[in-house]
Amino acid sequence: MQLFALSAAKDFGAAIAGHLGIDLCPLEERGFEDGEHKARPLVSVRGQDVYVVERLNGDVGESVNDRLIRFLFFLATVKDDGAARVTAVIPYLAYARKDRQTKSRDPVATRTLARLIEAVGTDAVVTLDVHNLAAFQNAFRCRSWHLDTARLFSRHLAAGLGGGPVTVVSPDAGGVKRAQLFREMLERVTGRLAGAAFMEKRRSGGEVSGSLLVGDATGATAVIVDDMIASGGTMVRAARALKEGGAGTVIAVAAHGLFTAGAEAALDDPAIDRWLVTDTVPLSRLTPEAARRVETVSAAPLFAEAIRRLSSNGSLVDLLDFPG
């Protein structure tokens, strides 16, 4: 097994390597004056089982598309160099939200991204908490594994939930299934029942509306569950409705903390008592003061265990958290 990490994911890749008890394989990345780029492994990959880690979120000074094209080129390179199997390890999968047409002649970017990754010879993909699991599973024709954070976050939260009631909340109707699976995992981890609720949400012309809360969170610790936090507005809207409905502590939980424009205002909103994300996306867009409001749980051990099992042709069933 060989593990590479491109520059945007060097820290995350190193954390995975540490949990596997191996070193990252060396590679060269070089930019040219005209904006072109190359990356190549500095060890032989011929006949090897190769895993390549890259984050596909945009960051300050580096776009999603910059990272994507570099990632595709490197995947193609290790395949061309004779790797027996190449697995793309993508902590945050770009374009996962554009999984269907919502307007006439819209692109279905999730499907196109899958075609690009497959076209360069990638044998398998491993990612975490995509926006729409069904769309992800149907987009790829190569082997694809979707890890989720339900067990990771449930274990982190369990000790601090207190003895009162707990309600798991989806911030919109589309996320009800995700929240349901999270609630079932939380119940297994804590050994007690949790309630369920969801928020009404309508989006038109970029404006989000809807304030109806379906479910009862009176006196409860409310855990709002989503796949990602961008501006944080969706989380804040749900949290305000929950507080108005009598909820006690409100915790915002999401795998990916993008924290785009407007996020710092959301982090300052008193409606949310705790913010919890993984380290799939660095908090580099936030000021140090704002970043201190965000709790981070590492997803590297989960990816490491998935890679360990894949490399030995082991089972991923319990890691995938399928309901019984």
C-alpha positions, 0 to 999 in steps of 0.5 A: 500500500502507498499513500500520497497526499497533495498539497491541500491535504498534506496535513490530513494525509499525514494524520491518516498515515499516522493512524496507519503507522506508515509514512506518506510517500514523497511527491513533487508538485511544481508550478510554472510561470504560465500557471500550469502545474505538474505533480509526480510520485518520487517513488515507484508505484508499479504494481502498487495499491495506491491511495491519493488524498486531496481536499476539493474545497476552495480556499483563499487563493486556490479554487476548487477547479485548481485543486480538481485539475491537479488531482486528476492529473496526479491520479492519471500519472500514478495510473500511467506509471503502472499502479495496480489500483488507484483509489481517490480519497476525497475528504470533501467532494466538490460539486456534490450539491449540484446533483440534479437539474433545478432549472432548465438546461442546468448541469448535473455536475456531480455526474460529470465530476464522477466521469472525470475521475473515472476517465483518468483511470481511477479504480475507486473513490472514498469520501465522507458525508456527501450532500445526496447519497443516492446521487453519489451512488448513482453517479459513479461506475467505479467502486465508491464508498461513502463514509459518514460521521454519525458514529463519530459525532455521536461518540463525541457528543454522548458525554455532554448531553446531560440527562434531559431529553434530546431531539435530533433536527434536520434543518430542511425536509431534504435532510430528514433521512440523514437526521434519522440515521444520526438519531438512530446512531445516537440512540445506540451510542447513548442507550436512550431514545431521542426525539425528531424534528425538521424545519421548513425551508424554501429557496427562491432566487438565492433567498431562503425562507420558511419558519415552520418547525415540525416536531417538539423540542421543548426543554430538549437539547437540540442537535441540528444535523447537516452535511455542511455549513457554508454561511451558517444561515440555515443552521441559525434559522433552525436554531432560532425556531428551536429556541423560540419553541422552547429548546434548551441547548442547541448544537449545530453538527456538520461534517464539512465546515466551509464557513464562507462569507457571512459565517462569522456573523452566524458563529456570533449568533446566540441561538447556537450554543455549540458548533461541531465539524470535522477536519475535512475542511480547514478553518482557514477562512475564519479569524482565530477568534471565530475559529475558537467557537468551532469544535473539530473532531478528526475524521482521519482515523475513520479514513485510515481504518477504511484504507486499512480494510480496503488494502487488505480486502477486508469488510467496510460494512460496519464503517459504512453504518448501514442500518440493520 
